[in-house]
Amino acid sequence: MLEIKNVHKTFNKGTINEKKALNGVELHLNPGDFVTIIGGNGAGKSTSLNMIAGVYPIDQGTIILDGKDISDWPEYKRASLIGRVFQDPMMGTAANMSIEENLAMAHRRGKSRGLGWGVNKKERALFKERLKMLDLGLEDRTTTKVGLLSGGQRQAITLLMATLQKPSILLLDEHTAALDPKTAKKVLDLTEKIIAKDNLTAMMVTHNMKDAIHIGNRLIMMHEGRIIYDVAGEEKKQLTVDDLLHKFELVSGEEFANDRMMLS
């Protein structure tokens, strides 16, 4: 489903602020893989997602998604293949549009547009069915402007929008980090439910080591722009936070020093 081959990225090359963000990243994802990504600050986690989405061009390497070499594709061209949810709940929705209008935009992504009613009966029935799955009572508030919803509700809507047209890959960049613990758990539960229901291939950056261990079928750890640990299946299920810290120190040769992750 996804192949990343020897991908490099350096920001501000040749200046005093030069930063090597990705240093020969190699990754192969099978269809249906749900990968959690952990690592310290500046490890290359979010940059990896941005490279897949086409936010920045890569300096070197190849990115193949769903059998297509997208290495040189602009971001807008990749959009039809990729679903994405950001850390900020405000980024994924249009505040001045209603819930059903936001969902309609997502539902028509990549399709040809014509003259007709903004939201038709068939779409409205589909949106209510999908909203009901969220268990937030939003199926009865489809004409409510999204800007009036809470952060957790907006993030749930964004998740729904990102998966309404089944993407080749779903990218989740710390999508619960800005939410309170109770709401974060609900959105995480919804994430697992939607990914399992639609058999999606997904990558989730998280600062919470426990979530990284218990969610998904595979875990990768990044350090200094490289993947230093890749574990899946039963071995992943048996991991503890102490195991991950020990593995980091063993492979990187230094202590894990990310207070945000340690305190999660």
Contacts in CASP RR format, 6 or more apart in sequence:
PFRMAT RR
TARGET T0000
AUTHOR 0000-0000-0000
METHOD contacts of the structure
MODEL  1
MLEIKNVHKTFNKGTINEKKALNGVELHLNPGDFVTIIGGNGAGKSTSLN
MIAGVYPIDQGTIILDGKDISDWPEYKRASLIGRVFQDPMMGTAANMSIE
ENLAMAHRRGKSRGLGWGVNKKERALFKERLKMLDLGLEDRTTTKVGLLS
GGQRQAITLLMATLQKPSILLLDEHTAALDPKTAKKVLDLTEKIIAKDNL
TAMMVTHNMKDAIHIGNRLIMMHEGRIIYDVAGEEKKQLTVDDLLHKFEL
VSGEEFANDRMMLS
1 29 0 8 1.000
1 30 0 8 1.000
1 31 0 8 1.000
1 32 0 8 1.000
1 33 0 8 1.000
1 65 0 8 1.000
1 66 0 8 1.000
1 168 0 8 1.000
1 169 0 8 1.000
1 201 0 8 1.000
2 27 0 8 1.000
2 28 0 8 1.000
2 29 0 8 1.000
2 52 0 8 1.000
2 63 0 8 1.000
2 64 0 8 1.000
2 65 0 8 1.000
2 66 0 8 1.000
2 168 0 8 1.000
2 169 0 8 1.000
2 201 0 8 1.000
3 27 0 8 1.000
3 28 0 8 1.000
3 29 0 8 1.000
3 62 0 8 1.000
3 63 0 8 1.000
3 64 0 8 1.000
4 25 0 8 1.000
4 26 0 8 1.000
4 27 0 8 1.000
4 28 0 8 1.000
4 48 0 8 1.000
4 51 0 8 1.000
4 52 0 8 1.000
4 62 0 8 1.000
4 63 0 8 1.000
5 26 0 8 1.000
5 61 0 8 1.000
5 62 0 8 1.000
5 63 0 8 1.000
5 64 0 8 1.000
6 24 0 8 1.000
6 25 0 8 1.000
6 26 0 8 1.000
6 60 0 8 1.000
6 61 0 8 1.000
6 62 0 8 1.000
7 22 0 8 1.000
7 24 0 8 1.000
7 25 0 8 1.000
7 26 0 8 1.000
7 48 0 8 1.000
7 51 0 8 1.000
7 58 0 8 1.000
7 60 0 8 1.000
7 61 0 8 1.000
7 62 0 8 1.000
7 63 0 8 1.000
8 20 0 8 1.000
8 22 0 8 1.000
8 23 0 8 1.000
8 24 0 8 1.000
8 25 0 8 1.000
8 58 0 8 1.000
8 59 0 8 1.000
8 60 0 8 1.000
8 61 0 8 1.000
9 20 0 8 1.000
9 21 0 8 1.000
9 22 0 8 1.000
9 47 0 8 1.000
9 51 0 8 1.000
9 56 0 8 1.000
9 58 0 8 1.000
9 59 0 8 1.000
10 18 0 8 1.000
10 19 0 8 1.000
10 20 0 8 1.000
10 21 0 8 1.000
10 59 0 8 1.000
11 17 0 8 1.000
11 18 0 8 1.000
11 19 0 8 1.000
11 21 0 8 1.000
12 18 0 8 1.000
12 19 0 8 1.000
13 59 0 8 1.000
20 224 0 8 1.000
20 225 0 8 1.000
21 42 0 8 1.000
21 44 0 8 1.000
21 47 0 8 1.000
21 225 0 8 1.000
22 44 0 8 1.000
22 47 0 8 1.000
22 48 0 8 1.000
22 51 0 8 1.000
22 58 0 8 1.000
22 225 0 8 1.000
22 226 0 8 1.000
23 224 0 8 1.000
23 225 0 8 1.000
23 226 0 8 1.000
24 60 0 8 1.000
24 61 0 8 1.000
24 225 0 8 1.000
24 226 0 8 1.000
25 48 0 8 1.000
25 225 0 8 1.000
25 226 0 8 1.000
25 227 0 8 1.000
26 227 0 8 1.000
27 48 0 8 1.000
27 220 0 8 1.000
27 227 0 8 1.000
27 230 0 8 1.000
29 35 0 8 1.000
29 169 0 8 1.000
29 201 0 8 1.000
29 203 0 8 1.000
30 201 0 8 1.000
31 199 0 8 1.000
31 201 0 8 1.000
32 199 0 8 1.000
32 200 0 8 1.000
32 201 0 8 1.000
32 202 0 8 1.000
33 201 0 8 1.000
33 202 0 8 1.000
33 217 0 8 1.000
33 218 0 8 1.000
34 195 0 8 1.000
34 200 0 8 1.000
34 201 0 8 1.000
34 202 0 8 1.000
34 204 0 8 1.000
34 215 0 8 1.000
34 216 0 8 1.000
34 217 0 8 1.000
34 218 0 8 1.000
35 202 0 8 1.000
35 203 0 8 1.000
35 204 0 8 1.000
35 216 0 8 1.000
35 217 0 8 1.000
35 218 0 8 1.000
35 219 0 8 1.000
35 220 0 8 1.000
36 204 0 8 1.000
36 205 0 8 1.000
36 206 0 8 1.000
36 211 0 8 1.000
36 212 0 8 1.000
36 213 0 8 1.000
36 215 0 8 1.000
36 216 0 8 1.000
36 218 0 8 1.000
36 219 0 8 1.000
36 220 0 8 1.000
37 45 0 8 1.000
37 48 0 8 1.000
37 203 0 8 1.000
37 204 0 8 1.000
37 205 0 8 1.000
37 206 0 8 1.000
37 212 0 8 1.000
37 219 0 8 1.000
37 220 0 8 1.000
37 221 0 8 1.000
37 222 0 8 1.000
38 45 0 8 1.000
38 205 0 8 1.000
38 206 0 8 1.000
38 207 0 8 1.000
38 209 0 8 1.000
38 212 0 8 1.000
38 219 0 8 1.000
38 220 0 8 1.000
38 221 0 8 1.000
38 222 0 8 1.000
38 244 0 8 1.000
38 261 0 8 1.000
39 45 0 8 1.000
39 221 0 8 1.000
39 222 0 8 1.000
39 223 0 8 1.000
39 248 0 8 1.000
39 256 0 8 1.000
39 258 0 8 1.000
39 261 0 8 1.000
40 222 0 8 1.000
40 223 0 8 1.000
40 256 0 8 1.000
40 257 0 8 1.000
40 258 0 8 1.000
40 261 0 8 1.000
41 258 0 8 1.000
42 225 0 8 1.000
43 222 0 8 1.000
43 223 0 8 1.000
43 224 0 8 1.000
43 225 0 8 1.000
44 222 0 8 1.000
44 225 0 8 1.000
45 205 0 8 1.000
45 222 0 8 1.000
46 173 0 8 1.000
46 174 0 8 1.000
46 205 0 8 1.000
47 56 0 8 1.000
47 225 0 8 1.000
48 203 0 8 1.000
48 222 0 8 1.000
49 84 0 8 1.000
49 171 0 8 1.000
49 173 0 8 1.000
49 203 0 8 1.000
49 205 0 8 1.000
50 56 0 8 1.000
51 58 0 8 1.000
51 63 0 8 1.000
52 63 0 8 1.000
52 65 0 8 1.000
52 78 0 8 1.000
52 82 0 8 1.000
52 169 0 8 1.000
52 171 0 8 1.000
52 203 0 8 1.000
53 75 0 8 1.000
53 78 0 8 1.000
53 82 0 8 1.000
53 84 0 8 1.000
53 171 0 8 1.000
54 70 0 8 1.000
54 73 0 8 1.000
54 74 0 8 1.000
54 75 0 8 1.000
54 78 0 8 1.000
55 75 0 8 1.000
57 72 0 8 1.000
58 71 0 8 1.000
61 71 0 8 1.000
62 69 0 8 1.000
62 71 0 8 1.000
63 69 0 8 1.000
63 70 0 8 1.000
63 71 0 8 1.000
64 70 0 8 1.000
64 71 0 8 1.000
65 78 0 8 1.000
65 81 0 8 1.000
65 82 0 8 1.000
65 168 0 8 1.000
65 169 0 8 1.000
66 81 0 8 1.000
66 168 0 8 1.000
66 169 0 8 1.000
68 81 0 8 1.000
70 77 0 8 1.000
70 78 0 8 1.000
70 81 0 8 1.000
79 109 0 8 1.000
79 110 0 8 1.000
80 109 0 8 1.000
80 110 0 8 1.000
80 165 0 8 1.000
81 167 0 8 1.000
81 168 0 8 1.000
81 169 0 8 1.000
82 167 0 8 1.000
82 168 0 8 1.000
82 169 0 8 1.000
82 170 0 8 1.000
82 171 0 8 1.000
83 162 0 8 1.000
83 163 0 8 1.000
83 167 0 8 1.000
83 169 0 8 1.000
83 170 0 8 1.000
83 171 0 8 1.000
84 162 0 8 1.000
84 170 0 8 1.000
84 171 0 8 1.000
84 172 0 8 1.000
84 173 0 8 1.000
85 92 0 8 1.000
85 155 0 8 1.000
85 158 0 8 1.000
85 159 0 8 1.000
85 162 0 8 1.000
85 170 0 8 1.000
85 171 0 8 1.000
85 172 0 8 1.000
85 173 0 8 1.000
85 175 0 8 1.000
86 92 0 8 1.000
86 158 0 8 1.000
86 173 0 8 1.000
86 175 0 8 1.000
87 173 0 8 1.000
87 174 0 8 1.000
87 175 0 8 1.000
87 177 0 8 1.000
87 178 0 8 1.000
88 178 0 8 1.000
89 151 0 8 1.000
89 152 0 8 1.000
89 154 0 8 1.000
89 155 0 8 1.000
89 158 0 8 1.000
89 178 0 8 1.000
89 179 0 8 1.000
90 151 0 8 1.000
90 154 0 8 1.000
91 158 0 8 1.000
92 154 0 8 1.000
92 158 0 8 1.000
92 161 0 8 1.000
93 102 0 8 1.000
93 146 0 8 1.000
93 147 0 8 1.000
93 154 0 8 1.000
93 157 0 8 1.000
93 158 0 8 1.000
93 161 0 8 1.000
94 101 0 8 1.000
94 102 0 8 1.000
94 105 0 8 1.000
94 146 0 8 1.000
95 145 0 8 1.000
95 146 0 8 1.000
95 147 0 8 1.000
96 145 0 8 1.000
96 147 0 8 1.000
97 105 0 8 1.000
97 145 0 8 1.000
97 146 0 8 1.000
98 142 0 8 1.000
98 143 0 8 1.000
98 144 0 8 1.000
98 145 0 8 1.000
98 146 0 8 1.000
99 127 0 8 1.000
99 131 0 8 1.000
99 138 0 8 1.000
99 141 0 8 1.000
99 142 0 8 1.000
99 143 0 8 1.000
99 144 0 8 1.000
99 146 0 8 1.000
99 149 0 8 1.000
99 157 0 8 1.000
100 119 0 8 1.000
100 123 0 8 1.000
100 124 0 8 1.000
100 127 0 8 1.000
100 142 0 8 1.000
100 143 0 8 1.000
101 118 0 8 1.000
101 119 0 8 1.000
102 146 0 8 1.000
102 157 0 8 1.000
102 161 0 8 1.000
103 123 0 8 1.000
103 127 0 8 1.000
103 130 0 8 1.000
103 131 0 8 1.000
103 157 0 8 1.000
103 160 0 8 1.000
103 161 0 8 1.000
103 164 0 8 1.000
104 118 0 8 1.000
104 119 0 8 1.000
104 123 0 8 1.000
104 127 0 8 1.000
105 161 0 8 1.000
106 160 0 8 1.000
106 161 0 8 1.000
106 162 0 8 1.000
106 164 0 8 1.000
106 165 0 8 1.000
107 123 0 8 1.000
107 126 0 8 1.000
107 127 0 8 1.000
107 164 0 8 1.000
107 165 0 8 1.000
109 165 0 8 1.000
110 165 0 8 1.000
119 127 0 8 1.000
124 142 0 8 1.000
127 139 0 8 1.000
127 142 0 8 1.000
128 139 0 8 1.000
128 142 0 8 1.000
129 139 0 8 1.000
130 160 0 8 1.000
130 164 0 8 1.000
131 137 0 8 1.000
131 138 0 8 1.000
131 139 0 8 1.000
131 142 0 8 1.000
131 160 0 8 1.000
132 139 0 8 1.000
133 190 0 8 1.000
133 193 0 8 1.000
133 194 0 8 1.000
134 156 0 8 1.000
134 160 0 8 1.000
134 190 0 8 1.000
136 153 0 8 1.000
136 156 0 8 1.000
138 144 0 8 1.000
138 149 0 8 1.000
138 153 0 8 1.000
138 156 0 8 1.000
138 157 0 8 1.000
146 154 0 8 1.000
146 157 0 8 1.000
147 154 0 8 1.000
149 157 0 8 1.000
150 183 0 8 1.000
151 178 0 8 1.000
151 179 0 8 1.000
151 183 0 8 1.000
152 179 0 8 1.000
152 183 0 8 1.000
152 186 0 8 1.000
152 187 0 8 1.000
155 175 0 8 1.000
155 176 0 8 1.000
155 179 0 8 1.000
155 183 0 8 1.000
155 187 0 8 1.000
156 186 0 8 1.000
156 187 0 8 1.000
156 190 0 8 1.000
158 175 0 8 1.000
159 175 0 8 1.000
159 187 0 8 1.000
159 190 0 8 1.000
159 191 0 8 1.000
159 194 0 8 1.000
160 194 0 8 1.000
162 170 0 8 1.000
163 170 0 8 1.000
163 194 0 8 1.000
163 195 0 8 1.000
163 198 0 8 1.000
163 200 0 8 1.000
166 198 0 8 1.000
166 200 0 8 1.000
167 200 0 8 1.000
168 201 0 8 1.000
169 200 0 8 1.000
169 201 0 8 1.000
169 202 0 8 1.000
169 203 0 8 1.000
170 195 0 8 1.000
170 200 0 8 1.000
170 201 0 8 1.000
170 202 0 8 1.000
170 203 0 8 1.000
171 202 0 8 1.000
171 203 0 8 1.000
172 191 0 8 1.000
172 202 0 8 1.000
172 203 0 8 1.000
172 204 0 8 1.000
172 205 0 8 1.000
173 205 0 8 1.000
174 205 0 8 1.000
174 206 0 8 1.000
174 207 0 8 1.000
175 187 0 8 1.000
175 191 0 8 1.000
175 204 0 8 1.000
176 183 0 8 1.000
176 184 0 8 1.000
176 185 0 8 1.000
176 187 0 8 1.000
176 188 0 8 1.000
176 206 0 8 1.000
177 184 0 8 1.000
177 206 0 8 1.000
177 207 0 8 1.000
179 187 0 8 1.000
188 211 0 8 1.000
188 215 0 8 1.000
191 204 0 8 1.000
191 215 0 8 1.000
192 215 0 8 1.000
192 216 0 8 1.000
194 200 0 8 1.000
195 202 0 8 1.000
204 215 0 8 1.000
204 216 0 8 1.000
206 212 0 8 1.000
206 215 0 8 1.000
207 258 0 8 1.000
207 260 0 8 1.000
207 261 0 8 1.000
207 264 0 8 1.000
208 261 0 8 1.000
208 264 0 8 1.000
209 241 0 8 1.000
209 244 0 8 1.000
209 261 0 8 1.000
209 264 0 8 1.000
210 241 0 8 1.000
210 264 0 8 1.000
211 264 0 8 1.000
212 219 0 8 1.000
212 244 0 8 1.000
213 219 0 8 1.000
213 236 0 8 1.000
213 237 0 8 1.000
213 239 0 8 1.000
213 240 0 8 1.000
213 241 0 8 1.000
213 244 0 8 1.000
217 232 0 8 1.000
217 233 0 8 1.000
217 236 0 8 1.000
218 230 0 8 1.000
218 231 0 8 1.000
218 232 0 8 1.000
218 233 0 8 1.000
218 236 0 8 1.000
219 229 0 8 1.000
219 230 0 8 1.000
219 231 0 8 1.000
219 232 0 8 1.000
219 236 0 8 1.000
219 239 0 8 1.000
220 227 0 8 1.000
220 229 0 8 1.000
220 230 0 8 1.000
220 231 0 8 1.000
221 227 0 8 1.000
221 228 0 8 1.000
221 229 0 8 1.000
221 230 0 8 1.000
221 244 0 8 1.000
221 247 0 8 1.000
221 248 0 8 1.000
221 251 0 8 1.000
222 228 0 8 1.000
223 248 0 8 1.000
223 251 0 8 1.000
223 252 0 8 1.000
224 252 0 8 1.000
228 248 0 8 1.000
228 251 0 8 1.000
228 252 0 8 1.000
229 247 0 8 1.000
229 248 0 8 1.000
229 251 0 8 1.000
231 239 0 8 1.000
245 256 0 8 1.000
248 256 0 8 1.000
249 255 0 8 1.000
249 256 0 8 1.000
256 262 0 8 1.000
END
